[in-house]
Amino acid sequence: MGTVTKLTIVLFKGVHFNPSPMKKLIALSTISLLFIAHIFKALQWPGVDQLLILSLALFFPLFYVLDLRAQWKAGESKVLAISSFIGAFFLSEGLFFKIMHWPGGDQLLLISLGLVIPIYLVLRAILQPKSNRLANFSVLLFISLCWTSLFLLMNFPGNEVFLAITLFLTMLVILYELVKKEGQPIFQLVKHRHLVNASGIITFLLLINANRMPIRVLETDMTRHLTLQEQIDNEIALGSSLITASNQKLAVQLDAKTVDLLRHIDEVKFELISQVNGRACLGSARPLDKMAVLWSKNTKEQVGIAKLNLAALEQKIAIDATMHQLIGNDLKRIDKHRLGMRVWSQWINHQNEVIGLVQAQKADSVLTAAKIDVLKGQLQNLKKIEYSNYHELRNIHWVARTFDHATLVQALLRLTELQYEVVRYRTLALG
């Protein structure tokens, strides 16, 4: 959500040109609502979606409609006016769609930040006086800013380097504008354009920092993941200790199904890591190597999980890519082909199959019935929480609630927690 405040730079760029009271009112309303939305988001208060709808979906497009009308009447370049309007409109709606997790947000951002706005900036540079070096230099700067924002929003590799360079150059441009007229008091040089640009950049930085998970929370999750992997090994050993001659056949069938599900969840983890950090990140297994992500892979014949070292991941805080792979674009209508729903379906099917295996076992009827009741109770409890209210939304699936706004580390941790439930279910079936 932090990239939304980049719109402040573009928004007030139009205010400086032939401002009217209505345009000023709408512009100030948009900026105010964006800042209030950021505050509400940081404090986790309800109403963020409504504020974003008012600012990004209503006031911002309305402002640029008025600005387009003003430029058209003033006899400005029609090509510049139209390209500016299309770029700004697609940008605001793309950010709005992405924040709301609606389909089409990525496409709108690619069109605006990757194509329309850079074309507008190049055309404007061509029409600017050749002596205006700052304007020509600013074209490269704002194109870099567009592509940096696109890299951040789309979670492309290298975004941090682009961001650092772009923000550094932006501050140099602002400082140059402030001091280029020597001998004048600085308060006479500062115009609303400078103040808004500076405030937009500062807010942009603050929101990027606010959206980053605190280091202590990240370290806690990684430590929890290492501990959980050890707990899974202990639970597997406990379940294996319950295997006797009477349940040997059940154990063989049960282990085969457990291995399949654990391996499938491991493959989901590998896919998430590869999407964010690249496939080369996993490499070959290197046990207990602090620089290696993959410590060990499990064999197909043995119950267990792949051991991961999350501290070695280069990109640990990736939200959009994780949500896209596990949930899709809409929390209310999860794509059944996404990884999250596939894991959920296999987990439910696994429990039904385990119950069927236990029911087919020829053993003490009283103990078997009690065991079946316990297994069915676990399954029923899971189905009860399949759909539930989530913040202001109703009937949201467990997958969406579990992985919404989850970083890569959090998503991997929650998948490992699910693997623990799988091996615990094995212990219950063997006990």
N, C-alpha and C positions, 0 to 999 in steps of 0.2 A: 504493500500500500504506500510505502515511502515515496515511490516515483511519482505519485499523483501530484505532489507539490511542485514538480517541475513545470506544471502548467501555469504557475504564477508568473514565470518568466515570459512565456508566450502570451499570456492573457493581457498583461499590462502593456505589452508592446503595442497593442492596438489602441490602448487608452491615450497614449501620447499623440496619436494622430487624430486631430479634429474631435476632441472629446466632447461629448454631450452629457447633460445631466442624467439621462436615462442610461446611457452606456456606463457612466461612472457608478451609478447606483447598482446596476447589475453586476459590474466587475467587483465592486466592494462586497456585495452580497455573496458572490461566488467564493472569493478569497476567505471571507469570514466563515462561511459554512464549511469550507475545506479544513480550516484550522480547528474549528469546533469538532468536526468529524475525527480529526487526529486525536484531539483531547479525549473524546468519548471512547475511541478505540484503545488508547493507552490505559484508560481507567476501566475498560471493559463495561461501559455503561450501555444500555440498550438505546436504539435509535440511530446507530451508525449508518445502517442501510438507507434509512429515510433521508438523512443529511446528504449522503452521496447521490441519491436520486435527485434531490433538489439542486445540488451544485453541478454535478457532472452531466446529468441527463436533461436538465431543464435550463438553468441560468447560463451555463457556459455556452451551449449552442445558441441560445437567444442572444447573448452578447455578440457572438461572431456573425449572426444574421444582421444585427444592427450595424456592425462594423463593415460588413460587405456592402450594405446599402449606402453607408456614408462614403466609402471609397468609390463606389460606382457613380454617385452624384458628383463627387469632386473631380471626376475625370481621370482618376488614377488608372494604371494599367489593368485591363480586365483580366488578363492571364494571371497577374500577381494576385489580384483580389480573389479570384476563384480558387487558385491553388492554395492560398493561405486559408481560405474558409474550409476547403475539403480536408487539408492536413490537420487543422485544429479540431474540426468536428470528428474525424476518424480517431484522432488521438484521445480526445475526451471520452468518446463512446467505447473505444477499445479498452481504456483503463477501467471504465465503469463496468464493462462486461467481465473483465478479468477479476476485478475485486468481488463481483457478485457470483463468480464462477459460472457464468453463462457461456454457452458455446458461441464461437465467433470472435472472442476477444483477441486471441493470438493473431488471427488474420487481419483484423482492423489495425492492430499495432504494427504488424509487418508492413501494411500498406502505408500507414501514416509516417512512422519513424524511419522506415527503411527506404521509402520511395518518394511520397508526395512532399513532405516537408524538406528533405534535402534538395529536391528539384526546385521548390519555391525559393530556397536560400540561394541556389546557384543563379536562378533567373534574376533575383533581386540584386545580386552582386554584379551581374552583367549590366543592369540598368543604373547602378550607382555611379557617381562621378569617379573617374580613375584616380583622382587625387586623394580620395577618402580611403587611406590605407587601413584604418581601424575597421571600417565596414567590411573591406575585403578579407581582412584577417578574421573578423568575427564570423564570416560565413563558414570557414573551416572549423572554427570553434563550435558553432551551433550544430553543424553536421556531426561533429564528433560527439557532442552532447546527445543528439538524437540516437546515434548508434550505440553509445554507452548505455542509455536508458533501455534501448531494445535488448542489449546483451543482458542487462540486469533482469528485465521482465521475463525474457525467454530462457534465462539461466544458461546462456551460452558460456563456454570456457573463456577465461581471460577478462571477465567483466571488471574485476577489481583493479587491474592495471589501467584499463580504459577509463574507469571512473576517477582514479587518482589523477591521471594526466588531464582529463577534461575539467575537473574542478579546479586544479591548479591554474590552468590557462584562463578559466573563467574569472578567477579572482584577480589575475594579472590585468585582464581587460577592464574590470571594474576600477581597479586602482589607477590604471592609466587614464580612464575617463575622469576620475576625481581630481587628478593632479596635473592634467595636461594644460590647464589655463593658469599660469603662474601669476602670483600677485593678488589673487582673489581669495577672500575668506572661503574656507571649505564649505560652510553652511550655505553659501550662495551657489556653489557648484553642485550640491546634492539636489537632484530632482526626484520626483516621485518614481521615475523609471529606475534610478539607482537604488533607491530604498527598497523597492519591490523586488528587484533582481537579487539584491543582497539577502533580503529576508527569505526569498524563495530558496536560495542556495543553502542558507543556514538551516531552514526547516527541512529541506531535502536531506541534509547530513544528519540532523537529529532523528528524523524518522527512519532512516536507514539503520542508524545505531539502535533505535528503539525496537525495530523489528528483528534485530539480531538477538538470539538467545543469550542471556547472561552466561559468562564463562563457567561460573560455578554450577549452573544448572546443566550445562553441556557435560561437564566433568562428572557430575553425579549420574547422568544417564549412561555414560560410557563405563563408569565403575559398576553400575547396576547391571549392565550387559555382561561384563566379565563374570560377575557373581552368579548371574542367572545361568550362564553356560555351565558353571560348576554344579549348580543345583540340578540341572538337567541330567548331567552325568550321574549324580547321586540317585536321582529318581529312577533312572534306567537300571542302575545296579540294584536298587530296592525291588523293582519289578521282576528282574531276572532271578532274584533270590527266592521268589515265590513260585517259581516253576518246579513242578513235581512230575512224577510219572503219570499221575491222573490227568493233569492238564497240559501235558507235553504237546499233544496235537493242537490244542487251542493256542498255545504259545507260538507254535510255528506259523499258524495262519495269522494270528494277531500281529506278530512281528513283521510279517511281510507287508501287511497293510500299513502298519505304523511307519516302516521304513519309507514306503512310497509317499506318504503324506509329509513326513519330515523332509524328504528330499525335494518335494515340490515347493515347500516353503523356503528351503535354502535357495532354490532356483529363482524364486521371487526376490529374495534378498540380493542375489547376484545381479539380477536385471536392474534393480533400483540403483545399486552401486555403479553399474556400468553406464546407466543413463546419465548419472550426475558426474562421475569421475572418469569415465572412459573404461573400456574393457581391459586395457592394459594395466589398470589399477590393481586388479585381482592377481594376475600373474600366477606363478606356481606357488604351492603351499610351502611356507617357511615357518616351522613351529617356533613360537615364542620370540620371533624376531620383531622388535619394536617398530621397525620400519616397514614391515609387511602387513597388509590388510588381511590376507588369507593365511591362517595358521595351519589349518588342516581341513581336508575334505573327508566326508564319511563314505565308507564303502556301501555297496548295494546290499550286502548280506548282513550287515550289523546295524542294530538300532543306535542311532546317534545323529548329531547335527554337525554342520561345518562350523569350525571355530574361527571367529572373526575378531580382528583387532581394530575397533572403530577409531581409536586414537590416531591411526596411521592414515585415515582418510584425508585427502586434501580439501575436499568440499564436504563439510559436515552439516551446514545449515542451508539446505536446499528444500524450499517448501513447494514451489510451483511444480517442479518436475516430479516430486514425490506424489503430490495430490493427483497430478495428471495420470500417472501410471496406476495408482490404486483406486481412485474414485472417478475421475473424468472431469467434466466441466460443470456438473450440476449436482449439488448435494441432495436434492430432492429426488432426482431420477438418475441413479447410479448406472453407469454403463455395465451391463452384465459381462461384457468381454474384458473389462479391466481386471487387473491382477487382484484387487481387493475382493471383488465378488467371487472370483474363481477360488480364492483361498477359503472364503466363507462357505461356499457350496461344498467344497471338498471336505471341510471340517464337519459339516452337518452330515454329509453322506458317510463319512468315516464312523461317526458315532452310531448311526443306524446299522452299519455293517458289523460293528463290534458287538452291538446288542444281539444281532442275529447269530453271530458266532457263539456267544455265550448261551443263548437259548438252545442251540443245537448240541451243546455239550452234554454228554451223558455222565452226570454226577449227582451228588446229593441234591434232591429237588428243593429242599428247604434253603440250603445255602445258595443254590443257583437262583432261586426266586428272589432272595434278599439282594444278591448281587445285581440282578437285572433291575430291581427297583431303584437301586442307587444309580446305575448307569442311565436309566430313563429319567430319573430326577435331574441329573446333570444336563441332559439334553433339553428337557422341558424348561429348566431355568434359563438356558441359553436362548431358546426360542422366545421366551417372555420379554427379553431385552432386545430382540432383533430390531424392533421399531420403537422409538421413544422420542419425546420432545427434546430439542436441542437448541438452547438459547431461545430465540424468538420463533423458531421453526417447529412444526409439528410433524410427527411420524417420519423421523429421519432414521435411516438404517444404521446398524451397528458399525458397518464399515466406514460410513461417512463420519459418524461421531468419533470413531477411533483414530482416523487418519486425517481429519480436517486440520489444516495448518500444521501438520506434523513435519518437523525437519527430517532430514535423512536419518540422523541418529535416532530420533524418536520412533520413526517408522520401523527401523531395524530392531529396536528394542521391543516394540509391541509385537512384531512378528516372532521374536524369540520367546516372548511371554506366551504366545499361542502355542509354540512348540513345547513349552513346559506343560501346558494343559494337555497336549496330545500324549506325552509320555506319562503324565499323571493318570490319564484315562486308561492307559495300558496297565498301570499298576492296579487300578480298581478292578479291571476285568480279570486280572490274574489272581487277585487276592481272595 
